[in-house]
Amino acid sequence: MNPVILKEGRYSAKDIDKLSRKFKPKITDIYSEQLKEISEIKFKKILKSRDKETFGDWIYYPWSNSLLHTLSEKENDLLKANRNKNLITALEQKKLADFTIAIAGLSVGGNIATALLHNGFPKKIKLADSDILRTTNLNRVRARLSDVGEKKVDVISRQLYEIDPYLKITTFPQGLSKKNLKDFIAGNPKPKLIFELIDDFEIKILLRKTARKHKVPVIMLTSLGDSVLVDIERYDTEPETEIFNGRVDEKTINKDNFALEMVGRYNVPKRAVESIKEIGKTLVGRPQLMNTVTVASGIALFLARKIALGEKIKSGRILFKFDDLLFRRT
């Protein structure tokens, strides 16, 4: 479900009145406050001749029955990118906006998606996840208790639209399968980067094979207790890269030990190993911590920006072990 947008210059006061009468939404008007912000940035006063009611855009969010009066898309983008200057230039911000990203798996992936939008990119995004939000997901997913029972892809899409209502989201609410994998990777809009954060070992492999064929880079971030394991596969600039950087033999995969082979037994904390035995007994799934997921989101955002701006990020694996990074003795 998408927001309904009445764009400046394409509606009248009667249109707003008609929408308000039909849905009786809660109205939030931030237009005047945003005008003050714009005047500060441009160092000149905005023309007072602007009719508050017919200038700016009106956004109707059907899931919350709310109506928002705000600046136009261009002016909203100007404001949201202002505090990025000059850490990110205007030209770089445009490149980021045009850098389509796909995210498979929306527990960690949902945090990555919102982090990306807060940094002003991308304007087109693909999301894939078949799961519903469960209460046990709330230890690492930024969602409300009232969202429990809804599809993760819907929960995250709503969050993203409320950050940027002009965003173009393509969703795969049934998750990824052999049938739709090509569309996710090569279909319009074709992503320029994929974040893979799913558990299905077969789809993990097929995703990489398809991404390699279509020259789309893949990044996987694995939270391991108080560590983040980052795997980068640059199928765009290094098309001969082996899947999982050659750490898993795709011809002799052992399904039972796949996760440990992929991650490396030596990278898994002792407590996490002990917890694996409890899955299906006292645990519903692999344990993860919000602090680690949050750091993983920041790393994902950093790497996406570097790749989007053409910096040389090579294939490979990096382990961010918090204890070593923060408390290493010199």
Sequence and secondary structure as in RCSB ss.txt:
>XXXX:A:sequence
MNPVILKEGRYSAKDIDKLSRKFKPKITDIYSEQLKEISEIKFKKILKSRDKETFGDWIYYPWSNSLLHTLSEKE
NDLLKANRNKNLITALEQKKLADFTIAIAGLSVGGNIATALLHNGFPKKIKLADSDILRTTNLNRVRARLSDVGE
KKVDVISRQLYEIDPYLKITTFPQGLSKKNLKDFIAGNPKPKLIFELIDDFEIKILLRKTARKHKVPVIMLTSLG
DSVLVDIERYDTEPETEIFNGRVDEKTINKDNFALEMVGRYNVPKRAVESIKEIGKTLVGRPQLMNTVTVASGIA
LFLARKIALGEKIKSGRILFKFDDLLFRRT
>XXXX:A:secstr
   EEE TTS  HHHHHHHHHHH  EEEE HHHHHHHHHHHHTS   TT  TTTSSEEEEETTTTEEEEE  HHH
HHHHHHGGGTTTS HHHHHHHHT  EEEE SSHHHHHHHHHHHTT  SEEEEE   B  GGGGGTS   GGGTTS
BHHHHHHHHHHHH TT EEEEETT   TTTHHHHHHSSS  SEEEE    HHHHHHHHHHHHHTT  EEEEEEET
TEEEEEEE TTT TT  GGGGTS TTS  GGGHHHHHH GGGS HHHHHHHTTBTTTBSS    HHHHHHHHHHH
HHHHHHHHTT    SEEEEEEHHHHHH   
